[in-house]
Amino acid sequence: MAGMTLQPIGHEASMGRFMRAMAEGRLHHAWLLHGMRGIGKSMLASHMAAAYLCTSPAEDGPCGQCHGCRIGAAGAHPDMRLVALADGKRDISIEQVRELLHFLSLSGSESLRRAVVLEDAELLNVQAANALLKGLEEPAPGSLLLSVCSDLTRLPATIRSRCMLEHCSPLNDADMRRALAGMDIDAGFSDLVLRLAQGCPGRVQC
């Protein structure tokens, strides 16, 4: 998954909670990152996955230097998967969830760990949600599922209750300016863009 070790902006508190849980050996096997669309939840989930698969993680995330981080940044980590809405489809299918769960049940290639980022989790169809629920109830050792959701109410309560819920807020102005600094935006429009974005860098990218 390309860009797996990119540092997310504005979600340091969420990343800190994840890193502390991992360091203390109490990391939940399934995290559900929820909040407005376009605020960087998928990037945060990928950063968490990178930290989980890193062999020498720092206090605030992956080291970025180990073999796992390097192949992850190149989009070639064998123990990492991204599951997202397929082109032309309206929902995430049971076949995708079955493949996800099968991957998590395997032994890791680089270590005993495997990580999956599930985007747009609210788009799981009924059959897919039921299949995922079974996987959440019987997690494979070393597996980590990081689900991303923009509308928590569309996910069954049974799935929500089996995940570590992590609410992600829109970025404040200072963090938005940091995010905008990495985009090709005319300086004369930066204040206008900041107001229109309402804390969501994804709106600017669109």
N, C-alpha and C positions, 0 to 999 in steps of 0.2 A: 504494500500500500504506500504510494508515493507520499512524501511529506509527513511520514508517520511521527517524526520527532520535532515537528514545528511547535514552538512555544505558543500556546493559546494566550490571548490577551484578555485581561479582565476577570479571569476565573481562578486566580491564585488560591483563593480560600477553598474552593472545591478540590483543587489539585492537592492542597495541603492536607485536607481530610483524608483523601485517598492514600497519600504517601504515608501518613501516620498510621493508618489502619494496616497498610502493608508491612511497615517496619515493626509493628507490634504483633504481627501474626494473627490479626483478627479481620482480615480482608474478606468481605462478603463476596460470594461467588457470582452475584448478579447485581449490577448497578443500573439505575434508570435515571438518566440525565434529562430533565424536562425544563421547558421554558420557551419563550418566544422564538419563532423561527428567525434565523439569520444572526444569532448572537454568538455563534462559534461552538455550539455543543458538540458537533461532530469532530471538530479539531481537538476539543478537550478530551473526548472519548479516545481518539487515536493517540493522544499524548499519554493518557492513562495506560493504554495497551502497551505503548512503547516502554513505559516505566516498569510495567509488570514483567515484560520480557527482557528487560535490561539486566546484565549480569553485575553491574556496579552502580546501582541507582544512587543519585544524590538525594538530599532532603526534599528538594522541590521538583524532582522529576528524573527522567532518564539521563544517563551520563552523556549520551551523544557520541561516545568514542569507542565503545566496545563493539565486538563483531555483530551482536544482535542489533544494536542501534544503527550501525552502518548499513546492514542489509535491509533493515526496516525502513530507513530513509530512502533507500533505492526501490522500495516497493516489492522486495523479494523475500521477506521473512516468511519461512514455511510454517510458522506457528501462529500466524496472524491472518485473519480473514475479515473482509468487509462484506456485509449483506445489505443490499439496498433495493429500492424499487426498480424492477427491470423496465427497460425502455418499452413504452407502449402499454404497460400494465397499470391497472388501477389499484392493485393491492399486492401485498407480500404473500406469496403462496405457501401452501403446506410443504411443497417440494423444497422450497428455499429453506424453510425451518428444519426440515429433516436433514438436509445437507449440513446446515449449521450445527445441529446436535451431533451428527455423525463426526464432524470435524472435531468438536470439543471432546468426544469420547476417545479419540486417538491418543497415542503417546506422542509427545512433542518431539520434533526433530532436533532442535537445538538444546532443549531442556525438557523437564517434565510438565511445562506449562504451555497452555494454548489460550489465545484470546480472540474474541469475535466482537466487532462493532456492528450493531444492528441499527441502521438508520431508519427514520420514519416508522418507528414501531407502532404508531397509532394506525398504520395502514395494514396491519395484519388482518387477514380475513378470519372468519370464525374457526375454520379448520386449522389454520396456521397458529392461531392463538391457543387453541386446545393442545396442539402438539408442543408448543413452547412451554406451556404450563407443566406438562409432564417432565420436560427436561429441567425445569427450574426446581421441581420437587425432588429430582434424583440427579443432582449435579455430579459430573465426573470429576475425580480428583485432579487438581491442577488447572481446572477450566475457569475461565472468566468471561462473562457476557456483559458487554457494555451497550445498553440500549439507549437510543436517542429518540425523544418524543417531544413534539410541539403542542400536543393536545392530550393532556393526561386523562381527561374524562372519556376519551375514546378507547382507552385500554381497560380490559376487564379488571375488576377489583382483585380477583384472584392472582393475577399477574403482578399488579402493583404491590400487593401485600408480601410477595416473595422476593422483592427487589429492595436494595438500598436506594431510597429515593434521594436524589440530589437536585435541588432546584437551582437553576442557572438564571441569573438576572440580566437584564440589558446592561450594557457597558455605561459607566459614568462618563462625563465629558473628557476627563483626563485620559482614560483608557481609549475612548473613541478617537482622540487626537493621535494617540500612539498607533492605533489601527489605520487611521487615514494616512499617516505618514508613509505607510508602505504601499499606498495606492497612488496612481498617477492622476492627481487632482490638482487643478490650478489653485494656487494659494488664495486667489481672490474669491473663490467659491467655497473655501473650507468652512467658514462659519455657517453658510446656508446649508451645506451638505450635513454639517453636524446637527442642525436643527431638524432637518428632514429625516435623518437616519433614525432618530429616537433611540439611540443606544444599540442599533442593529447594523453592524458592518456589512452583513449580507445584503441589505437593501441597497447599499452603495455599489456593491459589486454587480448587482442585477442591473 
